[in-house]
Amino acid sequence: MDTGIKVGDIMTRNFVHTSPETNLRDCAKLMVKKRVGSLIITENQKLKGILTEKDIIWAIVKKSKDDLKNIKAKALMKRKVITIKPGADITDAMTKLRKKKIRRLPVVEKGKLIGFLTTNDILKIDPGLFQMIAETIKIKEETEKLNRKNIEAPRKQGICEECGDYEILYHDEAQWLCEPCYTKR
């Protein structure tokens, strides 16, 4: 279910970024100054990677504070970054964020980095949207599971007539059952 809200409508256009050659000490200072939890690593407007507060904390634990001046962002940044296009619906963005267990998505169009989307950007629109999107994602995942098991698609949400849980229900003869109860039969 699409919301009609596109990633490009809510993404941050003035995101915080730095070069791969920036040392970790300067990266940490920039993150504190700008009050962000990550930095986009760019070179000539091209996405090269992402550096998070967790990466810097890891370096602090493994190295001495003095070494942070000698370690470059490119040494710790994640190079395989999940991205999204500005024309994608935010339900697609939430699906990516949830499945990949990440909180940030660089927005790329024609190979050029144009924005940055975080879970906070989505929640700023409408906090209630999170629950709606989470339910949509759950329904899509449940439907995919059922399709793999060759059983019929969900019919409605409600209380399972066998176990009493509030879930997505499937019709089994004369009963409405949740997936675990339905697949047990």
N, C-alpha and C positions, 0 to 999 in steps of 0.2 A: 504494500500500500504506500503510494507516494504521498508526501505531504504537500507537494507543490513548492516547497521552499528549497531553493538551490544552494549548493555550497558557496557559490560565488556571491550570493546575496548576504551571507552572514560571516564569511571568512574575514580574518584580520588582514588588512592590506599593508599596514605598517608594522610588519613583524620584525623582531630583533634577529639580526644575522651578523655573521663575522666570517673572516677568511679561514681557510685550513691552516694557515701559518700562525694564527693567534695562539699565544701560550695559554695554558690552563688557568694561570693566575688572573690574567686579563679577562678570560672568559667568565670566570667566577665573579669578578668585579662587575662586569657588564650585566650578568644575570641579576646580581643584587641591586644594581643601580636601576635597572629597568623592571625589576620585580617580576621576572619570568623564571620558569622552571626548565627552560631549554633554549638552545640557540640553533638556528638553522645555519649550516655551514655552506657558504656559496662562493662561487668563483665565476665572474662574468655573468651574473644573473642565472647561473646554472646551479641546481641543487647538487651538492657534493656529499652531504651527510647531515646528521643531527647529533647534537651533544646535549645530554641531559644532566640534571643535578646529580643523578645517581652515578653517572660516569665520573664526575668530578669527585664525588665522595669516595668512590672506589679508588681513584688515584691518590687521594689524601691518605687513605688507610694503607695502601700498598707502598707509597713513596713518602719522602719527607716533604714538608711544606716548601722547602727551598727548591726541590725538584720541579715544582709546578711551573716555575719560570722557564724551565728547559723542555717541558713536554708540550708539544703542539696539539692543537685541536684535532688535526688529521690523524694523530696517533690513537685517539680514543673514540672518535666519532663513529656512529653506526653508518656504514656505507650503503647497506641495503635498506632503503627507506620506503615504507609503504606510502603511496601518494594517492591523490584523488583529483578528478577534473572539476572545474568550476560549475559545469552543467549538471553534475550528479545531484540527485536528491539527497537531503540530509539523512533519510532512512538508510541509504546506501553507505553514507559516511559512518553512521552509528553501527551498522553491521560490521564494517571494516574495523572500527575501533574496538568493538566487543570481541570479534573473532581473533584478532591479532593481539588483544590485551594491551592496547596502547591508548594514549590520551591525546595524541597530536597527529595531524595529517597535513603535510605540505600540499599545497594546491598547485598543480602543474598543468600548463597548457602549451602544447607544441614544444615540449622540452624546456620551457622557460618557467621558472618559479614565480608565481604571481600572488600567492597568499599563503595563509596558514590557518588551519581550522583546529580548534581544541574542543573538548567536551564543554568547557565553560562557555564558549561562543554559542553552542547549541542551547545550553541551559538559559542563557541570557534572553533568548527569544521568548521562551515559555517553559518554566520548570516542569509543568505538567506534561510537556511534550516528551520528556525523557521516558516517562512511564508508558506513554502511547507507543513510542518507538520501540521500547524494550518488549512490549507485548507483540508488536508487529514482527520483530525479529524472532521472538519465540515461536510465533505461529508459523513463520517461514521455515524455521529449523524443524519444527515438529512435522510439517507437511513433507519436507525433504526426507526425514526419517521414515515416514509412513510410505512414501513413494518407493524408497529402497526396499521396504518390507512388503511391497505390493498390497497394501491395505488402503481402504478408501480415505479420501481427504476429510479433514475436520468439518464438523457440521455446526457446532456452536460451543460457546463457553458456558460452564455451569458446574453444578455439583455432581460428581460421579455417584451413580446409584449403587455402586458396589463398595467403594472405600470411603466416600464422603468428602474427598478432596475437591477443591475448586480448581478446575483445569480446563483445557481444551477437550471437548467430548466427542466421541465417535459412536455412531449408532450400531448396536449389536442386537439383532433381532428386536426385542421390545425394550431394551435398556440403553441408556446413555452412559458411556464409560470413558474414563481417562485412558491415556495411552498404555500405562502399565497394566491396568486391568483388562483392556481390550486385547493386548498382545498375549496375555496369559492364556486366553481361551483357545 
